Every structure is written in C-alpha cells, then in structure tokens.
Amino acid sequence: MVSAEACNSRSLSWLVKSCLPETRRKASLISRTAEKVPLQNRNHSRASISSLPDDLLLECLSRVASSSLPSVALVCRRWSQFVSSPVFYSLRRANDLLRPTLYAVAVSDFGVLSASHRFEPGWPWKTVLFTGAAPAEGLEASSLSHPRLVALDSSIYVLGRNASMRYDTWSETVAPRAPMLHQRKKFAAATVAGRIYVAGGCRTAAVEEYDPASDTWRVVSEAPKKRYGCIGAAVEGVFYVIGGLRIGNRCRTECPRGEAHVYASSMDLYDVETRTWLRSRHVPNGGCVVAACAAGGYVYVLASHAVELSFWRCDGRRSEPGFGEWSRLKSPPVPAQVRLDGTVRFCCVRVGERVALVQVVGSIDDLLRRSGRSERGHKDGLVLVYECRIGDWNRGPDLPEVLSRAGCVCAEC
C-alpha cells in the first residue's frame, strides 16, 4: 500500500502529473497562449514596423495619408529614402492615392515660400516657409528670381538664373541641385520622359537636358531661334519653346518690329527621341504669347493682342490628322479692352483636366486705373480655372498675398 506521504503531489513524477485532468488543462492553455505570442516577445524584445522587410514596409507606408508624409520622412533615414524613391511613387499611383496639386513657389532673402492647393471642396491654400533655405546654401534670392518650375513625379525643381533646387512635396524639404550650364533668365522649361529640358533666355541657342538621377546637365541640341521671355511645354515627347523675343548681338529692343512680332507668336518643336526640330504653325492673328501649358495632348496658349486677350489650343497629338492645328477657345473672364504689359504676368498650369491661369505679378486693377477706367475687383493673385471638358471658366481661390513673383506648377502628390 502506498503511504499518504507518497501520494503527495510533490512526490509525483512529471509523467504522472501530466495524466491528471487539471494539469493537462493548464498545460494546454499555456501552450495555446505561447503560440499567439511572436518569437521576439518570447525573447523579451518588442517587434516594430521597422523590422519588416523593405517591400512590406513600402507597402504599408505607401498607404499613409498625404498630410502625414512629412512626419513619416522624419522618422529615420531609411523611411526618408523610401518616401523619395520612385517605387514609393509607383505604389501610391497604383493605390490611386495621387492627386494633382497646384504649387506656387517664391524665393526671397528669408528663404523659400511654397503654397499648394487642390481644386477640391473645402481645400484651402496651404503655405510652407523654409526659413533661410537659400542663404544656407550661399545663394542670393536674385539667383532664383522669376524661377521656372517643373515637376517630376512628386518633386518640384526650381530653376533660376544660376542656381537650382529640388523641393520634395512629400517630405517638405528643399535641397540644392546642379545649376544649368548657361545662365538663363525668362527661359522655356519642361519635362519629357523623366528629364528636364531648357532653352532660350541667354545669348546661346543651346538646349540643355537635366538628368535627375545623376544631377547633371548637358547640351543636346541647338535651337533654330534664340528667344528671350519664352515659355516651355511638352506633349507626346516633344518639347515646345513658345513665344518670346529675338536675342541677337544687339539689344533685343533694336530687333525689327516685324521679326519680334513673329517670334512672339511662334513655336519651336524639339523631338526629344529623334533629336530633331519639327515645323509648327504660328498663333493665329499674330498674338503675343504671355502664358502657355500642355494638357491632354494639347498646348493651351494665352495671347495678348492690341486691346484684348485670347485663349487658344494647339493639337499636339502627333498621330492625329489635326496635329499642329489651332482652335480658338472662350477667353478668360477679365475686363475687356485690357492689354497686358510687363507689370502683369500670368502662369498657365495644367491641373488634372483643368488649366489654371494664376496672376503672379501685378494687378489688373492698376491697368484699369491707368487707363482711366473705374472697374475694380481684380486684385493680385487672381486664379482663373478653365474646365477643358466643358470649355468654360470659373474663378478659383486667390493666391495668398504673401507670395510675390512666384512660379507655378502642378505636381501629383
């Protein structure tokens, strides 16, 4: 007979205890709980999202709201590189998270000021000031005065006379980039196939190409005309150099009036792939091009005549029979009998399926006042929006008053 002491649970072997019902229930509960705990936690270490492989982490971060991306980029260098990578941009596009956003950027001695707006209900202008961004790199504000802006994916490149910078709209950071080979002012710029092309604005006919991957410029062609004050656009692999005045050995003001008039209403078309120049037609009625952009396979042009403004569209679809043909559209809703001069300037920007005219310099009210007219209501920063689908204009929210002499562009972010 087994004694009572021998029957005490302390004296039972592990094998015997495992046969008892109560012991088996507790062991099963502990085992199931352990299976649910990650291995890192069993080793008394916490798991984090940063421990995920790159592909899974990119998938997670690509679904973050746009308003949170600046914070995401500040977490660590790895996350910042993800936000700036082409793969991240492709994932957000695949997830339908990209929205066309209008940006206005101005440079002063205090830094870089950016304002962004989406043409969506309840979306106001959002301003960001990069205090001391230009002085920190030894740049003067005049180096980036009257800048040309071009967008590559979510990045905006600000091109000035002898300086360039890249503005990352997601991380909201500004960094210097290599300047153009030739100092230019009021030149044409556009993006084609992931690269930036510039022409005009200097005494050389050189056309330059910028590779953002290597941060380098190179000369790729010579333009048929030397232009000053020209505007750039790109459609189906063609770089359009539009309008402007002739640049020669003498001052441009000495250019014969007829020749200057032809320059102001003409275009040069550069085929990036074949490195050749195509023939083009002038703007009808000989208007002076003051703003232009490309949208939906067309080039939209705002032209100034003697006492009126006109709005035109040129077919840039090379596979269509109407390639190069012009058609007149409804004029923007500004006071009639107004001739734009150097004191008032517009930027023309494609924003999705819209074309935005942004008054970046001067006031139409001042033009009216100088002509003795009493009409008012067209202050600085006027924003007019042309709906390409319906062919009509409406007024957007005015540009913030703090921006002066800004450049405008649309970025998908």
SVG drawing of the C-alpha trace seen along z (x, -y; Angstrom):
<svg xmlns="http://www.w3.org/2000/svg" viewBox="-19 -108 47 110">
<polyline fill="none" stroke="black" stroke-width="0.4" points="0.0,0.0 1.2,-3.4 1.5,-5.8 -0.2,-9.2 3.1,-10.9 3.9,-9.1 0.6,-10.3 1.5,-13.9 1.7,-15.8 5.3,-16.9 6.5,-13.4 4.7,-12.5 6.8,-12.4 6.3,-14.7 4.8,-11.8 2.2,-11.0 1.3,-14.7 0.7,-15.0 -2.0,-12.4 -4.1,-14.4 -7.0,-16.3 -6.3,-19.6 -2.7,-19.6 -3.5,-18.7 -5.9,-21.7 -3.4,-24.2 -0.6,-22.9 -2.9,-23.2 -3.8,-26.8 -0.2,-27.8 0.7,-26.2 -2.1,-27.9 -1.1,-31.3 2.5,-30.8 1.6,-30.1 -0.1,-33.5 3.0,-35.5 5.6,-36.5 9.0,-35.0 10.5,-38.4 8.2,-38.8 9.0,-35.4 12.6,-36.6 11.5,-39.7 12.1,-42.1 9.5,-44.2 8.7,-44.0 8.2,-47.2 7.1,-48.1 10.7,-48.9 11.6,-45.2 9.6,-44.4 11.4,-43.7 11.7,-46.7 8.9,-45.5 6.4,-45.1 7.4,-48.3 7.0,-50.2 3.5,-48.7 2.5,-49.9 4.0,-53.4 2.6,-54.0 -0.9,-53.9 -0.3,-56.7 -2.4,-59.9 -0.6,-62.7 -0.9,-65.0 1.2,-62.6 4.0,-62.0 6.2,-64.9 6.2,-63.2 6.9,-59.8 10.0,-61.2 11.3,-62.5 11.3,-59.1 14.6,-57.8 16.9,-58.0 15.5,-54.7 11.9,-55.9 13.0,-59.2 14.7,-57.4 11.5,-55.3 9.3,-58.4 11.7,-59.9 12.0,-56.7 10.4,-56.0 9.0,-52.7 7.1,-54.6 5.6,-56.9 4.6,-54.0 2.9,-52.3 0.8,-55.4 -0.2,-55.7 -1.2,-52.0 -3.3,-52.6 -5.0,-55.7 -3.6,-58.0 -2.1,-60.6 -3.9,-63.9 -2.9,-66.8 -1.9,-69.7 -1.2,-73.3 2.0,-74.7 3.3,-78.3 6.9,-78.8 8.6,-82.1 12.2,-82.7 13.3,-85.6 16.2,-86.5 14.3,-84.9 14.0,-81.5 11.6,-79.6 7.9,-80.0 5.5,-77.5 1.7,-77.5 -0.3,-74.5 -3.9,-74.0 -6.2,-71.2 -9.3,-72.1 -11.5,-70.1 -14.3,-71.2 -13.1,-72.7 -9.4,-72.6 -7.7,-76.0 -4.3,-77.2 -1.6,-75.6 1.6,-77.6 5.0,-76.4 8.0,-78.6 11.6,-77.1 13.3,-79.7 16.8,-80.5 16.8,-77.8 18.5,-79.9 21.1,-81.7 22.1,-78.3 23.5,-77.3 25.1,-80.6 22.5,-81.6 21.1,-85.0 17.4,-85.5 18.2,-87.1 19.7,-83.8 16.2,-82.3 14.1,-85.4 11.4,-84.7 12.0,-81.0 10.8,-78.4 9.2,-75.4 8.9,-71.9 7.6,-68.8 8.9,-65.3 6.6,-62.9 6.2,-64.4 9.3,-66.6 9.4,-70.2 12.6,-71.6 13.0,-75.4 15.3,-76.7 16.9,-80.1 19.5,-82.1 22.5,-80.5 21.0,-78.2 18.6,-75.3 16.9,-73.4 14.6,-70.5 11.5,-70.7 10.2,-67.4 6.4,-67.9 6.1,-64.8 8.9,-65.3 8.6,-69.1 12.3,-69.6 14.4,-71.7 17.8,-70.7 20.2,-72.4 20.8,-70.9 23.3,-71.5 22.7,-74.8 22.3,-75.0 25.4,-75.2 24.3,-78.6 22.9,-81.4 19.3,-82.0 16.5,-84.3 12.9,-84.0 13.6,-80.8 11.5,-77.8 11.5,-74.6 9.5,-71.4 9.8,-67.7 9.9,-64.9 10.4,-61.2 11.6,-61.9 14.2,-64.5 14.1,-68.3 14.8,-70.4 15.5,-74.1 16.0,-76.5 16.2,-80.3 16.8,-83.1 20.5,-83.5 22.7,-84.5 23.3,-80.9 20.9,-78.6 21.9,-75.6 19.2,-73.3 20.1,-71.6 18.9,-68.3 18.9,-67.5 19.2,-64.0 17.8,-64.0 19.4,-60.6 22.9,-61.9 22.2,-65.6 23.9,-66.6 23.2,-68.9 24.4,-68.5 23.8,-70.3 21.7,-68.1 20.8,-70.5 20.9,-74.0 17.5,-75.8 16.6,-77.3 15.8,-80.7 17.4,-82.5 14.5,-83.6 14.1,-85.7 10.9,-85.6 9.8,-82.2 7.6,-79.6 8.0,-75.8 5.6,-72.9 5.8,-69.2 3.3,-66.9 4.0,-63.3 7.8,-63.5 8.0,-67.0 9.5,-70.0 7.7,-73.2 9.6,-76.5 6.9,-79.1 6.9,-82.9 9.4,-85.4 11.6,-87.9 14.6,-87.6 18.1,-87.6 20.9,-88.9 24.3,-90.6 22.5,-93.9 19.9,-94.7 16.7,-92.9 14.8,-96.3 16.7,-97.0 15.1,-94.0 12.9,-94.9 9.3,-95.1 8.0,-92.6 10.6,-90.0 10.0,-90.4 6.3,-90.0 6.9,-86.7 9.0,-85.4 6.3,-86.3 3.6,-84.3 5.7,-81.3 6.9,-78.0 9.9,-75.7 9.2,-72.0 12.0,-69.7 11.6,-65.9 13.5,-64.5 13.8,-60.9 15.0,-61.7 16.9,-64.9 15.2,-66.8 13.2,-70.0 9.7,-69.9 7.8,-72.5 5.0,-74.4 2.3,-77.0 2.2,-80.4 -0.5,-81.5 -3.4,-82.8 -3.9,-86.6 -0.4,-87.2 -1.0,-87.5 1.9,-87.8 2.1,-84.6 2.1,-85.6 1.3,-82.2 1.2,-78.5 1.0,-74.9 0.2,-71.4 -2.8,-69.3 -4.4,-66.2 -2.4,-66.2 -3.0,-69.9 -1.0,-73.1 -3.0,-75.9 -1.9,-79.5 -3.0,-82.8 -2.2,-85.5 -2.3,-89.3 -3.3,-91.5 -3.6,-95.2 -6.6,-95.6 -7.7,-92.1 -6.7,-88.7 -7.4,-85.5 -7.2,-81.8 -6.1,-79.1 -5.5,-75.4 -3.0,-73.7 -3.4,-70.0 -0.2,-68.2 -1.3,-64.7 1.1,-63.6 -0.9,-60.5 -4.0,-62.6 -4.7,-64.3 -5.2,-67.6 -1.7,-67.7 -0.5,-71.3 -3.9,-73.0 -5.1,-75.8 -8.6,-76.4 -9.8,-79.5 -11.4,-78.9 -13.5,-81.0 -11.4,-83.9 -10.7,-84.2 -13.2,-86.4 -11.1,-89.5 -12.2,-93.1 -12.5,-93.7 -10.1,-96.1 -7.2,-95.3 -3.7,-94.9 -1.2,-93.1 2.2,-94.8 5.2,-93.9 3.6,-94.9 1.1,-92.0 2.1,-88.4 0.3,-85.1 1.4,-81.5 -0.5,-78.8 -0.6,-75.4 -2.3,-72.1 -4.0,-70.7 -5.5,-67.4 -8.2,-68.0 -8.1,-71.8 -6.0,-74.7 -5.3,-77.3 -4.3,-80.9 -2.5,-82.3 -1.7,-86.0 1.7,-86.0 2.8,-89.6 0.9,-92.9 -2.8,-93.8 -5.3,-94.2 -7.0,-96.9 -3.8,-99.0 -4.1,-98.6 -7.7,-99.8 -6.8,-102.7 -4.0,-103.9 -6.4,-103.7 -9.0,-105.9 -11.5,-103.1 -13.2,-102.7 -13.7,-98.9 -12.3,-97.1 -12.3,-93.6 -9.3,-92.0 -6.6,-92.2 -3.2,-90.5 -3.1,-86.7 -6.2,-86.2 -6.8,-82.5 -8.9,-81.5 -9.7,-77.9 -10.6,-76.6 -12.6,-73.3 -11.3,-71.5 -14.2,-69.1 -17.0,-71.7 -15.0,-74.6 -15.8,-77.2 -14.1,-79.3 -14.7,-79.7 -12.8,-81.5 -10.6,-79.7 -9.4,-80.9 -6.9,-83.8 -3.2,-83.2 -2.1,-84.0 -1.0,-87.6 2.4,-86.6 3.6,-85.2 5.2,-87.6 6.7,-86.9 6.1,-83.2 6.4,-80.4 3.6,-77.8 3.5,-74.2 1.3,-71.1 2.7,-68.0 1.0,-64.7 1.3,-64.0"/>
</svg>
